[in-house]
Amino acid sequence: QIIFRSGNKYVGNLLANKPHSWGTYWIARPSTTAGKPGSKKPAQSWRLQYEGDWFQGKRHGKGTLYYRSGECYKGDFVLDRCHGMGQYTYANGDVHYGEWYNGRKQGKGVLVTKGRRCNVFKGFWSEDAREGLGTIFWTDSMYKYVGEWVRDQVRCGEVKPARAQELVDALSGLPEGILNEVLD
């Protein structure tokens, strides 16, 4: 275990006194409750920020990164960045699963939005924005839009009826549990 000057701590394997192999990283947060009755010094508590693989002090391999906002990324890391395949769950329950490059959504991906109107987007991303060809399914009406996006905006395409099997195909390949998270 290492406790840093900031009060943050790491619990797990070490190599040359750096996080290495597997471990957890915790963010310090002061507590309003004191360690002893009458004490004015706040007791220390922590919030889990990351659990997973490490390489020479950096998140590297498979892991889960928890954000203060309630959002979380679960997937591949390369030298502290989300990189490879990963699942990002937003605070509102929406889920993006796809390719990441250097900390950003990049390449093929699927976004499933939660709520009264569950929508599914399957297509391409560039620097965190929908870019290129993609299809969005409106599950409440069983229509779809097939077309092109530029910087997360619809450019050109057409709206037409969607078959249930097309929606099933769009969702195939997602890790188990994503649909349960969104549909709960």
LINURJO-V757643 format. One record per residue. N is the residue number from 1. SS is DSSP state (@ for helix, = for strand, . for the rest). D_FIRST is the distance of its C-alpha to the first C-alpha in Angstrom with 2 decimals. Layout:
n=(N N)
ss=(SS SS)
d_first=(D_FIRST D_FIRST)
//
This chain:
n=(1 2 3 4 5 6 7 8 9 10 11 12 13 14 15 16 17 18 19 20 21 22 23 24 25 26 27 28 29 30 31 32 33 34 35 36 37 38 39 40 41 42 43 44 45 46 47 48 49 50 51 52 53 54 55 56 57 58 59 60 61 62 63 64 65 66 67 68 69 70 71 72 73 74 75 76 77 78 79 80 81 82 83 84 85 86 87 88 89 90 91 92 93 94 95 96 97 98 99 100 101 102 103 104 105 106 107 108 109 110 111 112 113 114 115 116 117 118 119 120 121 122 123 124 125 126 127 128 129 130 131 132 133 134 135 136 137 138 139 140 141 142 143 144 145 146 147 148 149 150 151 152 153 154 155 156 157 158 159 160 161 162 163 164 165 166 167 168 169 170 171 172 173 174 175 176 177 178 179 180 181 182 183 184)
ss=(. = = . . . . . = = = = = = = . . = = = = = = = = = = = = = = = = = . . . . . . . = = = = = = = = = = = = = = . . = = = = = = = = = . . . . . = = = = = = = . . = = = = = = = = = . . . . . = = = = = = = . . = = = = = = = = = . . . . . . = = = = = = = = . . = = = = = = = = = = . . . . = = = = = = = = . . = = = = = = = = = . . @ @ @ @ @ @ @ @ . . . . . . @ @ @ @ @ @ .)
d_first=(0.00 3.80 6.74 9.88 13.36 14.50 12.28 10.76 7.14 5.57 4.48 6.28 8.11 8.35 11.79 12.85 9.50 9.97 9.11 11.67 13.39 12.00 9.35 9.58 9.85 10.92 13.64 14.19 17.61 19.39 21.04 24.61 24.12 23.30 21.13 24.41 27.99 29.71 26.63 26.87 23.21 21.59 18.66 15.64 15.33 13.83 15.57 14.28 15.31 14.52 13.81 14.92 15.28 13.97 15.82 14.99 12.97 15.51 16.21 18.57 20.21 20.36 18.48 19.13 18.99 19.78 21.84 22.50 26.13 25.45 26.01 23.85 23.95 23.31 24.09 23.80 21.88 22.75 20.84 19.56 22.98 24.48 26.68 28.59 29.33 27.73 28.44 28.28 28.94 30.43 30.23 33.88 33.24 34.71 33.06 33.29 32.67 33.37 32.72 30.46 30.67 28.51 27.24 30.69 32.88 35.11 37.46 38.36 37.02 37.92 37.56 38.33 39.01 38.78 41.37 45.03 45.81 43.38 43.83 42.59 42.48 42.24 42.61 41.18 38.81 38.51 36.01 35.15 38.87 41.31 43.40 46.17 47.47 46.18 47.34 46.63 47.67 48.70 48.27 50.38 53.44 52.74 53.53 51.65 51.68 51.65 51.53 49.84 47.18 46.77 43.77 43.15 46.85 49.52 51.93 54.49 54.86 56.45 55.89 57.17 56.85 53.83 54.07 51.52 50.77 49.83 47.14 45.89 45.84 43.93 41.19 41.09 38.05 35.64 32.62 33.24 32.53 33.21 36.70 35.65 33.19 36.00 38.82 37.20)
//
